[in-house]
Amino acid sequence: MKVINTKIKDVLILEPRVFGDDRGFFFESFNRREFEEATGLVRDFVQDNHSRSVKNVLRGLHYQIRQAQGKLVRCVAGEIFDVAVDLRRSSPAFGKWVGAALSAENRRQLWIPEGFAHGFLVLSETAEVLYKATDFYAPEHERSIRWNDPALSIDWPCRGAPALSAKDRAAAAFETAETFT
Protein backbone atom coordinates (compact mmCIF):
# COMPACT_ATOMS: atom_id res chain seq x y z
CA MET A 1 0.00 0.00 0.00
CA LYS A 2 1.24 3.44 -0.90
CA VAL A 3 0.36 6.33 1.43
CA ILE A 4 0.05 9.81 -0.10
CA ASN A 5 0.00 12.77 2.26
CA THR A 6 -2.45 15.60 1.68
CA LYS A 7 -2.33 19.28 2.67
CA ILE A 8 -4.03 18.29 5.95
CA LYS A 9 -1.62 16.06 7.84
CA ASP A 10 -4.19 13.59 9.20
CA VAL A 11 -6.07 12.99 5.93
CA LEU A 12 -4.39 10.37 3.76
CA ILE A 13 -4.82 8.95 0.27
CA LEU A 14 -4.15 5.22 0.12
CA GLU A 15 -3.25 3.34 -3.08
CA PRO A 16 -3.36 -0.45 -3.03
CA ARG A 17 -0.95 -2.71 -4.86
CA VAL A 18 -2.88 -4.07 -7.82
CA PHE A 19 -1.94 -7.35 -9.48
CA GLY A 20 -3.25 -7.62 -13.02
CA ASP A 21 -2.93 -9.82 -16.05
CA ASP A 22 -4.99 -10.70 -19.12
CA ARG A 23 -7.67 -12.24 -16.84
CA GLY A 24 -8.28 -9.02 -14.88
CA PHE A 25 -6.92 -7.79 -11.55
CA PHE A 26 -6.74 -8.52 -7.84
CA PHE A 27 -6.01 -6.30 -4.85
CA GLU A 28 -6.66 -6.24 -1.14
CA SER A 29 -9.08 -3.38 -0.55
CA PHE A 30 -8.37 -3.56 3.19
CA ASN A 31 -5.81 -5.38 5.29
CA ARG A 32 -5.78 -4.28 8.93
CA ARG A 33 -2.11 -5.12 9.53
CA GLU A 34 -0.97 -3.33 6.36
CA PHE A 35 -3.20 -0.30 7.13
CA GLU A 36 -1.69 0.00 10.61
CA GLU A 37 1.89 -0.45 9.39
CA ALA A 38 1.53 2.02 6.51
CA THR A 39 -0.36 4.73 8.39
CA GLY A 40 0.61 4.22 12.02
CA LEU A 41 -3.12 4.23 12.85
CA VAL A 42 -4.93 1.62 14.88
CA ARG A 43 -8.65 1.75 14.18
CA ASP A 44 -11.49 -0.65 14.74
CA PHE A 45 -13.89 -0.44 11.81
CA VAL A 46 -17.39 -1.40 12.99
CA GLN A 47 -19.64 -0.60 10.04
CA ASP A 48 -19.44 -0.67 6.23
CA ASN A 49 -21.70 1.62 4.17
CA HIS A 50 -22.50 1.45 0.46
CA SER A 51 -24.24 4.15 -1.60
CA ARG A 52 -25.16 4.50 -5.24
CA SER A 53 -25.79 7.91 -6.75
CA VAL A 54 -26.26 9.48 -10.16
CA LYS A 55 -24.22 12.24 -11.78
CA ASN A 56 -24.16 15.61 -10.00
CA VAL A 57 -25.48 14.26 -6.70
CA LEU A 58 -23.68 15.85 -3.77
CA ARG A 59 -23.85 14.07 -0.42
CA GLY A 60 -22.59 16.06 2.55
CA LEU A 61 -21.01 17.63 4.35
CA HIS A 62 -21.87 15.13 7.12
CA TYR A 63 -20.43 14.27 10.52
CA GLN A 64 -21.47 13.04 13.94
CA ILE A 65 -20.81 15.41 16.84
CA ARG A 66 -20.82 12.46 19.26
CA GLN A 67 -19.75 8.98 18.23
CA ALA A 68 -17.49 10.68 15.71
CA GLN A 69 -16.66 8.45 12.77
CA GLY A 70 -13.36 7.98 11.05
CA LYS A 71 -14.03 6.87 7.47
CA LEU A 72 -12.04 4.94 4.89
CA VAL A 73 -13.77 5.85 1.62
CA ARG A 74 -13.45 4.29 -1.83
CA CYS A 75 -15.37 4.43 -5.08
CA VAL A 76 -15.99 0.98 -6.60
CA ALA A 77 -17.93 2.10 -9.68
CA GLY A 78 -17.64 5.45 -11.46
CA GLU A 79 -15.88 8.51 -10.08
CA ILE A 80 -16.41 10.98 -7.25
CA PHE A 81 -14.76 14.08 -5.85
CA ASP A 82 -14.41 13.30 -2.14
CA VAL A 83 -13.98 16.05 0.47
CA ALA A 84 -12.92 16.15 4.12
CA VAL A 85 -13.29 19.33 6.24
CA ASP A 86 -11.38 19.67 9.52
CA LEU A 87 -13.80 20.55 12.34
CA ARG A 88 -11.29 20.20 15.21
CA ARG A 89 -10.90 23.67 16.75
CA SER A 90 -7.55 22.66 18.27
CA SER A 91 -6.15 21.77 14.84
CA PRO A 92 -4.02 24.19 12.80
CA ALA A 93 -6.13 23.05 9.82
CA PHE A 94 -9.48 23.92 11.44
CA GLY A 95 -11.94 25.00 8.71
CA LYS A 96 -9.67 23.80 5.90
CA TRP A 97 -10.60 21.10 3.40
CA VAL A 98 -8.97 18.43 1.26
CA GLY A 99 -10.45 16.97 -1.92
CA ALA A 100 -9.46 13.91 -3.92
CA ALA A 101 -10.74 12.16 -7.02
CA LEU A 102 -11.65 8.58 -6.15
CA SER A 103 -12.65 6.17 -8.88
CA ALA A 104 -13.02 2.53 -9.78
CA GLU A 105 -10.12 3.11 -12.15
CA ASN A 106 -7.59 4.66 -9.72
CA ARG A 107 -8.73 2.44 -6.79
CA ARG A 108 -7.60 5.11 -4.32
CA GLN A 109 -9.10 5.40 -0.86
CA LEU A 110 -9.34 8.45 1.37
CA TRP A 111 -8.77 8.14 5.11
CA ILE A 112 -10.85 10.78 6.92
CA PRO A 113 -10.20 10.87 10.68
CA GLU A 114 -12.71 11.44 13.42
CA GLY A 115 -13.45 15.16 13.81
CA PHE A 116 -13.97 15.84 10.10
CA ALA A 117 -17.04 16.49 7.97
CA HIS A 118 -17.27 14.39 4.82
CA GLY A 119 -18.99 14.82 1.49
CA PHE A 120 -18.69 13.82 -2.14
CA LEU A 121 -19.86 14.86 -5.59
CA VAL A 122 -20.58 12.26 -8.29
CA LEU A 123 -18.64 13.04 -11.48
CA SER A 124 -19.59 10.00 -13.59
CA GLU A 125 -23.04 8.95 -14.83
CA THR A 126 -23.38 6.82 -11.68
CA ALA A 127 -21.06 5.99 -8.80
CA GLU A 128 -21.00 3.46 -6.01
CA VAL A 129 -19.17 4.41 -2.85
CA LEU A 130 -18.12 2.07 -0.05
CA TYR A 131 -16.75 3.26 3.23
CA LYS A 132 -15.71 1.76 6.50
CA ALA A 133 -16.59 3.65 9.69
CA THR A 134 -14.96 3.54 13.12
CA ASP A 135 -18.23 4.08 15.00
CA PHE A 136 -21.86 3.23 14.44
CA TYR A 137 -24.33 5.53 12.73
CA ALA A 138 -26.16 7.63 15.33
CA PRO A 139 -28.82 9.81 13.67
CA GLU A 140 -29.36 11.84 16.85
CA HIS A 141 -25.74 13.04 16.63
CA GLU A 142 -25.59 13.59 12.87
CA ARG A 143 -24.93 17.12 11.64
CA SER A 144 -24.51 18.73 8.23
CA ILE A 145 -22.69 21.81 6.99
CA ARG A 146 -23.63 23.62 3.77
CA TRP A 147 -21.74 22.22 0.82
CA ASN A 148 -21.19 25.70 -0.63
CA ASP A 149 -20.47 27.65 2.55
CA PRO A 150 -18.33 30.67 1.59
CA ALA A 151 -16.24 30.35 4.77
CA LEU A 152 -14.99 26.97 3.49
CA SER A 153 -14.62 27.90 -0.22
CA ILE A 154 -14.59 24.29 -1.37
CA ASP A 155 -13.72 24.10 -5.05
CA TRP A 156 -16.32 21.53 -6.10
CA PRO A 157 -15.89 20.49 -9.76
CA CYS A 158 -19.55 20.86 -10.68
CA ARG A 159 -21.44 22.80 -13.29
CA GLY A 160 -24.60 24.33 -11.95
CA ALA A 161 -26.35 23.37 -8.77
CA PRO A 162 -25.84 19.79 -7.58
CA ALA A 163 -28.70 17.48 -6.58
CA LEU A 164 -29.09 17.57 -2.78
CA SER A 165 -31.21 15.80 -0.19
CA ALA A 166 -33.64 17.85 1.90
CA LYS A 167 -31.28 17.39 4.86
CA ASP A 168 -28.35 18.80 2.90
CA ARG A 169 -30.40 21.74 1.60
CA ALA A 170 -31.17 22.63 5.25
CA ALA A 171 -27.56 22.20 6.46
CA ALA A 172 -26.02 24.66 8.90
CA ALA A 173 -23.55 27.40 8.07
CA PHE A 174 -19.97 26.66 9.07
CA GLU A 175 -20.03 29.65 11.47
CA THR A 176 -22.91 28.17 13.48
CA ALA A 177 -22.06 24.46 13.13
CA GLU A 178 -21.16 22.39 16.16
CA THR A 179 -17.47 21.51 16.03
CA PHE A 180 -14.96 19.42 17.98
CA THR A 181 -12.51 20.67 20.62
Backbone hydrogen bonds in HBPLUS format (Angstrom, degrees):
<---DONOR---> <-ACCEPTOR-->    atom                        ^
c    i                          cat <-CA-CA->   ^        H-A-AA   ^      H-
h    n   atom  resd res      DA  || num        DHA   H-A  angle D-A-AA Bond
n    s   type  num  typ     dist DA aas  dist angle  dist       angle   num
A0002-LYS N   A0015-GLU O   2.79 MM  13  4.99 167.0  1.81 152.2 155.3     1
A0015-GLU N   A0002-LYS O   2.83 MM  13  4.99 163.5  1.86 150.4 155.2     2
A0004-ILE N   A0013-ILE O   2.76 MM   9  4.96 166.9  1.77 158.2 160.0     3
A0013-ILE N   A0004-ILE O   2.96 MM   9  4.96 175.3  1.96 153.5 154.8     4
A0011-VAL N   A0008-ILE O   3.03 MM   3  5.68 156.9  2.09 126.2 133.0     5
A0012-LEU N   A0111-TRP O   3.29 MM  99  5.09 148.3  2.40 129.8 138.2     6
A0111-TRP N   A0012-LEU O   2.78 MM  99  5.09 170.1  1.79 158.0 161.3     7
A0014-LEU N   A0109-GLN O   2.81 MM  95  5.05 164.6  1.83 144.4 149.4     8
A0109-GLN N   A0014-LEU O   2.88 MM  95  5.05 149.8  1.97 144.2 153.0     9
A0019-PHE N   A0026-PHE O   2.86 MM   7  5.20 178.1  1.86 162.9 163.4    10
A0026-PHE N   A0019-PHE O   2.74 MM   7  5.20 132.7  1.97 138.1 153.7    11
A0021-ASP N   A0024-GLY O   2.92 MM   3  5.54 155.0  1.98 150.3 157.5    12
A0024-GLY N   A0021-ASP O   3.04 MM   3  5.54 149.9  2.13 115.4 123.4    13
A0035-PHE N   A0031-ASN O   2.83 MM   4  6.00 164.1  1.86 165.1 170.7    14
A0036-GLU N   A0032-ARG O   2.94 MM   4  6.15 166.2  1.96 155.4 158.4    15
A0037-GLU N   A0033-ARG O   2.94 MM   4  6.15 161.4  1.98 149.9 155.4    16
A0038-ALA N   A0034-GLU O   2.86 MM   4  5.90 162.6  1.89 151.4 156.2    17
A0039-THR N   A0035-PHE O   2.97 MM   4  5.91 155.1  2.03 148.2 154.5    18
A0040-GLY N   A0036-GLU O   2.77 MM   4  5.02 142.8  1.90 132.9 142.3    19
A0046-VAL N   A0133-ALA O   2.82 MM  87  6.09 149.4  1.92 159.0 166.5    20
A0133-ALA N   A0047-GLN O   2.77 MM  86  5.24 149.8  1.86 159.9 165.5    21
A0049-ASN N   A0131-TYR O   2.81 MM  82  5.30 157.9  1.85 151.1 158.7    22
A0131-TYR N   A0049-ASN O   2.89 MM  82  5.30 153.5  1.96 144.8 150.5    23
A0051-SER N   A0129-VAL O   2.83 MM  78  5.23 156.4  1.88 148.5 156.6    24
A0129-VAL N   A0051-SER O   2.84 MM  78  5.23 153.3  1.91 145.0 154.1    25
A0053-SER N   A0127-ALA O   2.94 MM  74  5.50 156.4  1.99 154.8 162.6    26
A0127-ALA N   A0053-SER O   2.89 MM  74  5.50 144.6  2.01 155.7 160.6    27
A0057-VAL N   A0054-VAL O   3.18 MM   3  5.95 145.4  2.30 145.3 144.8    28
A0055-LYS N   A0125-GLU O   2.88 MM  70  4.64 137.7  2.07 131.5 123.8    29
A0056-ASN N   A0122-VAL O   3.01 MM  66  5.19 166.6  2.02 139.1 138.3    30
A0163-ALA N   A0056-ASN O   2.82 MM 107  5.99 159.1  1.87 142.6 149.6    31
A0122-VAL N   A0057-VAL O   2.97 MM  65  5.52 157.9  2.02 154.0 161.2    32
A0058-LEU N   A0163-ALA O   2.99 MM 105  5.98 167.9  2.00 158.2 157.0    33
A0059-ARG N   A0120-PHE O   2.89 MM  61  5.45 158.1  1.94 160.9 164.3    34
A0120-PHE N   A0059-ARG O   2.82 MM  61  5.45 146.4  1.93 145.4 156.3    35
A0145-ILE N   A0061-LEU O   2.93 MM  84  5.22 149.8  2.03 142.3 152.1    36
A0062-HIS N   A0118-HIS O   2.73 MM  56  5.19 159.0  1.77 150.5 144.3    37
A0118-HIS N   A0062-HIS O   2.79 MM  56  5.19 152.3  1.87 138.3 146.9    38
A0063-TYR N   A0143-ARG O   3.08 MM  80  5.45 144.3  2.22 149.6 149.8    39
A0143-ARG N   A0063-TYR O   2.73 MM  80  5.45 158.3  1.78 167.6 167.8    40
A0065-ILE N   A0141-HIS O   2.91 MM  76  5.48 152.0  1.99 156.0 149.5    41
A0134-THR N   A0070-GLY O   2.99 MM  64  5.15 142.9  2.13 142.8 149.4    42
A0071-LYS N   A0112-ILE O   2.73 MM  41  5.07 160.7  1.77 149.5 156.0    43
A0112-ILE N   A0071-LYS O   2.76 MM  41  5.07 168.3  1.77 160.9 164.3    44
A0072-LEU N   A0132-LYS O   3.00 MM  60  5.12 152.3  2.08 137.3 145.4    45
A0132-LYS N   A0072-LEU O   3.03 MM  60  5.12 152.8  2.10 135.4 138.5    46
A0073-VAL N   A0110-LEU O   2.93 MM  37  5.15 165.5  1.95 146.9 145.5    47
A0110-LEU N   A0073-VAL O   2.86 MM  37  5.15 151.5  1.94 140.7 150.1    48
A0074-ARG N   A0130-LEU O   2.87 MM  56  5.47 156.4  1.93 166.7 173.8    49
A0130-LEU N   A0074-ARG O   2.87 MM  56  5.47 162.8  1.90 161.2 166.9    50
A0076-VAL N   A0128-GLU O   2.85 MM  52  5.63 143.1  1.99 149.0 160.4    51
A0128-GLU N   A0077-ALA O   2.86 MM  51  4.97 149.0  1.96 133.6 139.6    52
A0104-ALA N   A0078-GLY O   3.02 MM  26  5.71 154.8  2.08 160.7 165.7    53
A0123-LEU N   A0079-GLU O   2.92 MM  44  5.48 160.7  1.96 140.4 145.2    54
A0080-ILE N   A0102-LEU O   2.88 MM  22  5.44 163.5  1.91 163.3 168.9    55
A0102-LEU N   A0080-ILE O   3.00 MM  22  5.44 158.6  2.04 146.0 153.0    56
A0081-PHE N   A0121-LEU O   2.84 MM  40  5.17 152.8  1.91 146.7 156.0    57
A0121-LEU N   A0081-PHE O   2.95 MM  40  5.17 152.7  2.03 138.1 146.2    58
A0082-ASP N   A0100-ALA O   2.84 MM  18  5.30 167.7  1.85 159.1 154.8    59
A0100-ALA N   A0082-ASP O   2.87 MM  18  5.30 148.1  1.97 145.6 156.0    60
A0083-VAL N   A0119-GLY O   2.76 MM  36  5.26 163.6  1.79 171.4 167.2    61
A0119-GLY N   A0083-VAL O   3.07 MM  36  5.26 152.7  2.15 145.3 148.2    62
A0084-ALA N   A0098-VAL O   2.93 MM  14  5.38 155.5  1.99 153.7 161.7    63
A0098-VAL N   A0084-ALA O   2.93 MM  14  5.38 148.4  2.03 149.6 159.8    64
A0085-VAL N   A0117-ALA O   2.91 MM  32  5.02 158.6  1.96 139.2 144.6    65
A0117-ALA N   A0085-VAL O   2.86 MM  32  5.02 154.1  1.93 143.2 149.2    66
A0086-ASP N   A0096-LYS O   2.98 MM  10  5.75 161.2  2.01 169.5 174.2    67
A0095-GLY N   A0086-ASP O   2.82 MM   9  5.41 170.9  1.83 153.6 152.6    68
A0087-LEU N   A0115-GLY O   2.97 MM  28  5.60 153.0  2.04 153.1 159.6    69
A0180-PHE N   A0087-LEU O   2.89 MM  93  5.87 164.4  1.92 154.3 157.8    70
A0091-SER N   A0088-ARG O   2.89 MM   3  5.38 163.6  1.92 120.7 125.9    71
A0089-ARG N   A0180-PHE O   2.88 MM  91  6.00 168.9  1.89 147.4 146.1    72
A0094-PHE N   A0091-SER O   3.17 MM   3  5.22 159.6  2.22 112.6 111.8    73
A0096-LYS N   A0093-ALA O   2.87 MM   3  5.34 156.4  1.93 145.3 144.0    74
A0107-ARG N   A0103-SER O   2.95 MM   4  5.80 140.4  2.11 141.8 151.9    75
A0141-HIS N   A0138-ALA O   2.85 MM   3  5.58 159.8  1.89 126.3 132.9    76
A0142-GLU N   A0139-PRO O   3.28 MM   3  5.03 157.6  2.34  97.0 103.7    77
A0172-ALA N   A0144-SER O   3.08 MM  28  6.16 149.5  2.18 139.0 134.1    78
A0146-ARG N   A0172-ALA O   2.81 MM  26  5.75 155.7  1.87 160.0 158.3    79
A0149-ASP N   A0146-ARG O   3.38 MM   3  5.27 158.7  2.43 111.8 108.2    80
A0152-LEU N   A0149-ASP O   3.04 MM   3  5.61 146.9  2.15 114.1 122.9    81
A0153-SER N   A0149-ASP O   3.18 MM   4  6.48 151.7  2.27 149.3 157.9    82
A0169-ARG N   A0165-SER O   2.95 MM   4  6.26 146.4  2.06 148.5 158.4    83
A0170-ALA N   A0166-ALA O   3.13 MM   4  6.33 138.0  2.31 142.4 152.6    84
A0171-ALA N   A0168-ASP O   3.37 MM   3  4.99 165.7  2.39  99.4 101.2    85
A0176-THR N   A0173-ALA O   3.12 MM   3  5.51 133.5  2.35 106.9 118.1    86
A0177-ALA N   A0173-ALA O   3.02 MM   4  6.04 119.9  2.40 146.7 163.4    87
A0177-ALA N   A0174-PHE O   3.24 MM   3  5.07 149.6  2.34  99.3 108.2    88
